[in-house]
Amino acid sequence: MKKIHISNRHSGQAMTEYLVGMVVVMMMVGVSFSGESSVIDLFLSSVETGFNRLSSFLSLPL
């Protein structure tokens, strides 16, 4: 039986490409463009609004 030798030169390339892609996506999500709020700020604002509405609903008398 012949042994097949696979070159390990490219074994870490996929992880590097994945990390670069994730950095680009995170910058697009976290950085605001043209003075608008970033996606993270909008998400946190909507979570805060939802929590405030839920707590005010729960505090209503029966």
N, C-alpha and C positions, 0 to 999 in steps of 0.2 A: 504494500500500500504506500502510495506517495503522500508525503505530508505537504500540505499547502501552507505556504508562508504568506501571511497577510501583512502588508506594511502598516505600521502604526503611526505614520506621519500625519494622517488626517483624523486621528481619533478624537482630538479635542476641538476640531473646527466647528462642529455642530453646536456645542455648548457656547462657544464664543459668539457665533451668529445669533443664537437665541438670546444671549445677554444683551447684545447690541440692539436687537429688535425690541426687547423689553424696555431698555433705557429710552429708546425713541418713543414708544407708546406711553410710558410714564411721563415723559416731558410734554407730550401732547395733551395728556389728561391734567397734569398738575400746573401747567403754565397758562396764564391768561393771555389772551390775544386782544389787541386793540382796546384795552381798558375794560373789557368785560370780565365778569367773574369766571374763575376756572371751574372745571367740571366738579372738582372736589369741593369747592366752596358752595356750589349749587346743591350738591348732594347733602352736605352737612347742614345747610340752611333748611332743606326740605325735611331732614330727619328731626331737626329742632322744632320746626312747625308741627310736624306730626306728633311729637312727644308732648308739646304744649297743648294741642287739641285733645289728646288722649287723657292727659292729667286733668284738664278742665272738665271733660266729660265724666271722669270718674269721681270728681268732687261734687257733682250735682246731687241734690237730695233726692231720695226716692219718692 
